[in-house]
Amino acid sequence: MTHEALFIYSDKQLTYRFNESHPFNHQRLQLTYDLLKSAQALSKEQMIEPRMATDEELELVHDPAFIDAVKQGGKGELSDGMASNFGLNTEDTPVFPNMHEAASLLVGGTLTAVDAVMTGKSQHALHLGGGLHHGFKGRASGFCIYNDSSIAIEYIKQKYGAKVLYIDTDAHHGDGVQWAFYDDPNVCTLSIHETGRYLFPGTGSVGEKGSGKGYGFSINLPIDAFTEDDSFIHVYETAFKEVVEFFKPDVILTQNGVDAHHYDPLTHLCSSMKTYEFIPKLAHELAHHYCEGKWIAVGGGGYDMWRVVPRAWSVIWLEMTNQQHILDDPIPTSWLERWQPETTDELPTSWHDDPSIIPNIPRKLEITEKNNKTLEKALYHIRNEKKNIAKKG
């Protein structure tokens, strides 16, 4: 039996937790899962438990020495000097008990999603525990220990011999994934993010286009701070459509960080749920048009875990399973009653945002014009190549 979509989740994934005050809190997964269940949008038959990634799978991207350091850190056996060498025990990525096992479960969840789609068990798969896109070959970075997205891409290449289009709409540049495949013509990375002038990790300029045989297959759209829905959506839609038509992938992997929302405390963008309803809609459409429906989606950033993340991540599942009609209903009362006592934030009662939540941005026209120029620069190489192909044809 082929499923329309499968949802990869386990409460065990909540063990990826640095400390009580850290902004990366995977209780977001539980909140999203419970919202979907409360909306009667997710059944037991549509769910798969994540598996643990093996060391061999982690080594598709990461150095064995780094993996050993993570294991030692999780046992409390890693010295400060060694931790520093591997980007561990920093303010962003502190060590915590059993961190190797927790991080390996997130990687394994993404590989579970990959196998479900690539073997034809389902057309689409959603693993919100993944999307940790900052990890490097031998170093943790930006809340990310192991880079499940990079591992999944390399796994797809080696096991299934497929070309992968990676789309990253997290407010932070998908640096770890980009550099892992910077010279690879069989992987195309498209990252739409807040400009690095203001935000970690500071990379992702238009000029980062790839190298060697991979030149032209790294596309970056660093949009300006305070970008609103219309400009974000225009940049995303234009770039995605042109890139997918040019690259012609076998499968699409989307990283769905939701920290470009106006409420997010760590970024400076001004998107609303309008953007997060459109992002999966276009991915769904293009996956069916170019990849026979092969679409794997993972999570990512998102630090307003009460008002934004559960709704924005749930919408991905509703789109995958063609249950968009649920967005016309109120947020389930049972979900609000369960979780409102847990937070001082007033939980939203609608799936959609009231447009009034976005303040007046005096520079709106200037920002939009600047983003359009960035778009032109980012797509120049692709458009030029298409002209050359047309001339030869």
C-alpha positions as CSV (number, residue, x, y, z in Angstrom):
1,M,0.0,0.0,0.0
2,T,1.4,3.4,-1.0
3,H,0.6,6.2,1.5
4,E,-0.1,9.8,0.4
5,A,2.2,10.9,3.2
6,L,3.8,9.6,6.4
7,F,4.6,11.5,9.6
8,I,7.7,10.5,11.5
9,Y,7.5,11.2,15.2
10,S,8.3,9.8,18.7
11,D,8.2,11.4,22.2
12,K,11.8,10.2,22.5
13,Q,12.9,13.0,20.2
14,L,12.2,15.4,23.0
15,T,15.5,14.3,24.6
16,Y,17.3,16.6,22.2
17,R,17.4,19.3,24.8
18,F,20.4,21.4,25.7
19,N,19.1,22.9,28.9
20,E,16.0,24.6,30.4
21,S,16.9,28.1,29.2
22,H,18.1,27.2,25.7
23,P,15.9,28.6,22.9
24,F,16.0,25.4,20.9
25,N,13.2,23.4,22.6
26,H,11.9,20.3,20.9
27,Q,8.7,20.5,22.9
28,R,7.7,22.2,19.6
29,L,7.3,18.6,18.2
30,Q,4.9,17.6,20.9
31,L,2.8,20.8,20.5
32,T,2.6,20.2,16.8
33,Y,1.8,16.5,17.1
34,D,-0.9,17.3,19.6
35,L,-2.4,20.1,17.5
36,L,-2.7,17.7,14.5
37,K,-4.3,15.0,16.7
38,S,-6.7,17.5,18.2
39,A,-7.7,18.6,14.7
40,Q,-8.3,14.9,13.8
41,A,-5.8,15.4,11.0
42,L,-3.3,12.6,11.9
43,S,-4.1,8.9,12.3
44,K,-2.0,6.1,13.7
45,E,-1.7,4.5,10.2
46,Q,0.0,7.6,8.9
47,M,2.8,7.5,11.5
48,I,6.2,5.9,11.7
49,E,8.6,5.8,14.6
50,P,12.0,7.2,13.9
51,R,15.0,4.8,14.0
52,M,18.5,5.6,15.3
53,A,21.1,6.5,12.7
54,T,24.1,4.2,12.7
55,D,27.7,5.5,13.0
56,E,28.3,4.4,9.4
57,E,25.4,6.7,8.3
58,L,26.7,9.6,10.4
59,E,30.1,9.1,8.8
60,L,28.5,9.8,5.4
61,V,29.1,13.5,6.4
62,H,30.8,13.6,9.8
63,D,34.4,12.7,10.9
64,P,34.6,9.7,13.2
65,A,36.7,11.8,15.6
66,F,33.8,14.3,15.9
67,I,31.3,11.5,16.4
68,D,33.5,10.1,19.2
69,A,33.7,13.6,20.8
70,V,29.9,13.8,20.8
71,K,29.7,10.4,22.5
72,Q,32.2,11.4,25.1
73,G,30.4,14.7,25.7
74,G,27.2,12.8,26.3
75,K,28.9,10.7,29.0
76,G,30.5,13.8,30.7
77,E,34.0,12.6,29.6
78,L,35.0,15.4,27.1
79,S,37.5,18.0,28.3
80,D,36.8,21.7,27.7
81,G,39.7,21.9,25.2
82,M,38.5,19.0,23.1
83,A,35.0,20.2,23.3
84,S,36.1,23.6,21.9
85,N,37.9,21.9,19.0
86,F,34.6,20.4,17.9
87,G,32.2,23.3,18.5
88,L,30.8,21.7,21.6
89,N,30.0,23.1,25.0
90,T,29.5,26.5,23.5
91,E,26.6,28.8,24.4
92,D,24.8,27.7,21.3
93,T,25.6,24.0,21.5
94,P,26.3,22.9,25.1
95,V,26.9,19.3,25.9
96,F,24.1,17.3,27.6
97,P,23.6,13.7,28.8
98,N,23.2,11.2,26.0
99,M,23.5,13.8,23.3
100,H,24.9,11.3,20.7
101,E,21.8,9.1,21.1
102,A,19.4,12.1,21.0
103,A,21.1,13.6,17.9
104,S,21.3,10.2,16.2
105,L,17.6,9.7,16.6
106,L,16.9,12.9,14.8
107,V,19.2,11.9,11.9
108,G,17.5,8.5,11.9
109,G,14.1,10.1,11.7
110,T,15.1,12.0,8.5
111,L,16.5,8.8,7.0
112,T,13.3,7.0,7.9
113,A,11.5,9.7,5.9
114,V,13.9,9.3,3.0
115,D,13.4,5.6,2.8
116,A,9.6,5.9,2.9
117,V,9.6,8.2,-0.1
118,M,12.4,6.7,-2.1
119,T,11.1,3.1,-1.8
120,G,7.6,4.2,-2.8
121,K,6.1,3.5,0.5
122,S,4.7,7.0,0.5
123,Q,4.8,10.0,-1.9
124,H,5.6,12.5,0.8
125,A,7.1,12.3,4.3
126,L,7.4,14.8,7.1
127,H,10.0,14.7,9.9
128,L,9.8,17.8,12.0
129,G,12.5,16.6,14.3
130,G,15.1,17.2,11.6
131,G,16.3,20.2,9.7
132,L,19.5,20.8,11.7
133,H,21.3,22.5,8.9
134,H,24.3,24.2,10.6
135,G,26.4,21.1,11.6
136,F,29.7,20.6,9.7
137,K,31.9,17.7,9.0
138,G,33.9,18.0,12.2
139,R,32.1,20.7,14.2
140,A,28.8,21.4,15.8
141,S,27.3,24.8,15.2
142,G,24.1,26.8,15.8
143,F,22.1,24.4,17.9
144,C,23.0,21.6,15.5
145,I,25.1,18.6,16.5
146,Y,24.7,16.2,13.5
147,N,23.5,17.6,10.2
148,D,20.6,15.4,9.3
149,S,19.9,17.2,6.1
150,S,23.4,16.7,4.7
151,I,23.4,13.1,5.8
152,A,20.1,12.5,4.2
153,I,21.2,14.1,0.9
154,E,24.4,12.0,0.8
155,Y,22.3,8.9,1.7
156,I,19.9,9.6,-1.1
157,K,22.8,10.0,-3.6
158,Q,24.6,6.8,-2.5
159,K,21.7,4.5,-1.9
160,Y,19.2,5.7,-4.6
161,G,21.5,7.4,-7.1
162,A,19.1,10.5,-7.2
163,K,19.6,14.2,-7.9
164,V,18.4,16.2,-4.9
165,L,17.0,19.8,-4.8
166,Y,17.3,21.2,-1.2
167,I,15.1,24.2,-0.4
168,D,15.8,26.0,2.8
169,T,13.4,28.7,4.0
170,D,14.8,29.0,7.6
171,A,15.7,32.6,8.5
172,H,19.2,31.5,9.1
173,H,21.4,30.5,6.1
174,G,21.7,26.7,5.5
175,D,25.5,26.9,5.7
176,G,26.3,23.3,6.7
177,V,24.3,21.8,3.9
178,Q,25.6,24.3,1.3
179,W,29.3,23.7,2.1
180,A,28.8,19.9,2.2
181,F,27.8,19.9,-1.5
182,Y,29.4,23.1,-2.8
183,D,31.2,21.3,-5.6
184,D,28.6,18.6,-6.3
185,P,26.6,19.0,-9.5
186,N,24.0,16.4,-8.4
187,V,22.9,18.5,-5.4
188,C,21.3,21.9,-5.8
189,T,20.9,24.0,-2.6
190,L,18.5,27.0,-2.6
191,S,18.5,29.0,0.7
192,I,16.2,32.0,1.3
193,H,17.3,33.7,4.5
194,E,17.8,36.9,6.4
195,T,20.9,38.7,5.2
196,G,24.0,37.7,7.2
197,R,24.8,41.3,7.9
198,Y,22.5,41.0,10.9
199,L,22.1,37.4,11.7
200,F,24.0,34.1,12.4
201,P,25.8,32.5,10.6
202,G,26.8,35.5,8.5
203,T,27.1,33.5,5.3
204,G,24.8,33.0,2.3
205,S,25.7,35.9,0.1
206,V,24.6,35.9,-3.6
207,G,28.2,35.4,-4.6
208,E,28.3,31.9,-3.0
209,K,27.4,30.0,-6.1
210,G,29.3,26.7,-5.8
211,S,32.7,25.6,-7.1
212,G,34.1,23.3,-9.8
213,K,31.5,21.1,-11.3
214,G,29.1,22.4,-8.7
215,Y,29.3,26.0,-9.8
216,G,25.8,27.5,-10.2
217,F,24.1,24.8,-8.1
218,S,24.3,26.8,-4.8
219,I,21.8,29.6,-4.9
220,N,21.4,32.1,-2.1
221,L,18.8,34.8,-1.5
222,P,19.8,36.9,1.4
223,I,16.7,39.0,2.0
224,D,16.7,42.3,3.9
225,A,15.6,42.6,7.6
226,F,11.9,43.4,8.0
227,T,10.9,41.7,4.8
228,E,7.2,41.0,4.8
229,D,5.0,38.3,3.3
230,D,4.5,39.6,-0.2
231,S,8.2,40.1,-0.9
232,F,9.2,36.8,0.8
233,I,6.7,34.9,-1.2
234,H,7.6,36.5,-4.5
235,V,11.3,35.7,-4.0
236,Y,10.6,32.2,-2.9
237,E,8.1,31.4,-5.7
238,T,10.2,32.9,-8.5
239,A,13.4,31.2,-7.4
240,F,11.9,27.8,-6.6
241,K,10.1,27.6,-10.0
242,E,13.1,28.7,-12.0
243,V,15.6,26.5,-10.1
244,V,13.5,23.3,-10.2
245,E,12.8,23.7,-13.9
246,F,16.5,24.2,-14.6
247,F,17.9,21.5,-12.3
248,K,15.2,18.9,-12.8
249,P,15.7,16.9,-9.6
250,D,14.6,13.4,-8.8
251,V,13.5,14.4,-5.3
252,I,12.9,17.6,-3.3
253,L,14.0,18.0,0.3
254,T,12.6,21.1,2.0
255,Q,14.0,22.5,5.3
256,N,11.1,24.3,7.0
257,G,12.5,26.5,9.7
258,V,9.7,28.9,10.7
259,D,11.8,31.7,12.3
260,A,11.1,34.3,9.6
261,H,7.8,34.9,11.4
262,H,7.3,38.4,12.9
263,Y,6.9,36.9,16.4
264,D,10.2,35.0,16.3
265,P,12.5,36.4,19.0
266,L,15.8,35.6,17.3
267,T,15.3,37.1,13.8
268,H,14.2,40.4,12.2
269,L,11.9,39.3,9.4
270,C,8.2,40.1,9.3
271,S,6.4,37.1,7.8
272,S,3.0,35.8,9.0
273,M,1.1,32.6,8.5
274,K,0.4,33.7,5.0
275,T,4.0,32.8,4.1
276,Y,3.9,29.5,6.0
277,E,0.7,28.5,4.2
278,F,2.3,29.2,0.8
279,I,5.7,27.6,1.3
280,P,4.4,23.9,1.5
281,K,1.7,24.6,-1.1
282,L,4.3,25.4,-3.8
283,A,6.6,22.6,-2.7
284,H,3.8,20.1,-3.0
285,E,2.8,21.4,-6.5
286,L,6.4,21.3,-7.8
287,A,7.2,17.9,-6.4
288,H,4.3,16.4,-8.3
289,H,5.2,18.3,-11.5
290,Y,8.9,17.4,-11.5
291,C,9.5,14.5,-9.1
292,E,6.5,12.2,-9.3
293,G,5.5,13.6,-5.9
294,K,8.8,12.7,-4.1
295,W,8.9,15.3,-1.4
296,I,10.6,15.0,2.0
297,A,10.1,17.8,4.5
298,V,12.0,18.4,7.7
299,G,11.8,21.0,10.5
300,G,14.4,23.5,11.5
301,G,14.4,26.8,13.4
302,G,11.4,28.4,15.0
303,Y,11.7,30.0,18.5
304,D,8.2,31.2,19.2
305,M,7.2,27.7,20.0
306,W,3.7,28.5,21.3
307,R,2.1,30.9,18.8
308,V,4.0,30.1,15.6
309,V,5.7,26.7,15.3
310,P,2.7,24.4,16.0
311,R,0.5,26.1,13.4
312,A,3.2,26.6,10.8
313,W,4.5,23.0,11.0
314,S,1.0,21.6,11.1
315,V,0.2,23.4,7.8
316,I,2.9,21.3,6.1
317,W,1.1,18.1,7.0
318,L,-2.3,19.5,6.1
319,E,-0.9,20.4,2.7
320,M,0.8,17.0,2.2
321,T,-2.4,15.2,3.0
322,N,-4.8,17.6,1.2
323,Q,-6.6,18.6,4.4
324,Q,-6.3,22.4,3.8
325,H,-10.0,22.7,4.6
326,I,-9.1,22.4,8.3
327,L,-7.5,25.9,8.1
328,D,-11.0,27.3,7.8
329,D,-11.9,25.9,11.3
330,P,-10.8,27.5,14.6
331,I,-7.8,26.0,16.5
332,P,-9.3,23.1,18.5
333,T,-10.5,24.1,21.9
334,S,-9.0,20.9,23.4
335,W,-5.5,21.9,22.3
336,L,-6.0,25.4,23.7
337,E,-7.2,24.2,27.0
338,R,-4.4,21.7,27.4
339,W,-1.5,24.1,26.6
340,Q,-2.6,27.6,27.6
341,P,-1.9,27.0,31.3
342,E,1.7,26.1,30.2
343,T,2.6,29.5,28.7
344,T,2.1,33.2,29.4
345,D,1.7,33.8,25.6
346,E,-1.9,34.1,24.5
347,L,-2.4,31.1,22.2
348,P,-3.9,31.8,18.8
349,T,-7.5,30.7,18.2
350,S,-7.2,30.9,14.3
351,W,-4.8,29.1,11.9
352,H,-4.4,32.4,10.1
353,D,-2.8,35.5,11.4
354,D,-4.6,38.8,11.5
355,P,-2.8,41.2,9.1
356,S,-2.6,43.7,11.9
357,I,0.1,41.8,13.8
358,I,2.6,43.2,11.2
359,P,3.6,46.7,12.1
360,N,3.9,49.5,9.6
361,I,7.4,49.2,7.9
362,P,8.4,52.6,6.6
363,R,11.1,51.1,4.3
364,K,8.7,48.5,2.8
365,L,9.1,49.6,-0.8
366,E,12.9,50.0,-0.5
367,I,13.2,46.5,1.1
368,T,11.0,45.0,-1.7
369,E,13.1,46.6,-4.4
370,K,16.3,45.5,-2.7
371,N,15.1,41.9,-2.5
372,N,14.1,42.0,-6.2
373,K,17.6,43.1,-7.1
374,T,19.0,40.2,-5.0
375,L,16.7,37.8,-6.8
376,E,18.0,39.0,-10.2
377,K,21.6,38.5,-9.1
378,A,20.9,35.1,-7.6
379,L,19.2,33.8,-10.8
380,Y,21.5,35.5,-13.3
381,H,23.6,32.4,-13.9
382,I,20.6,30.1,-14.3
383,R,18.9,32.4,-16.7
384,N,22.1,32.8,-18.7
385,E,22.6,29.1,-18.9
386,K,19.0,28.6,-20.1
387,K,19.7,31.2,-22.9
388,N,22.8,29.4,-23.9
389,I,21.0,26.1,-24.0
390,A,18.2,27.6,-26.1
391,K,20.8,29.0,-28.6
392,K,22.5,25.6,-28.9
393,G,19.1,23.9,-29.3
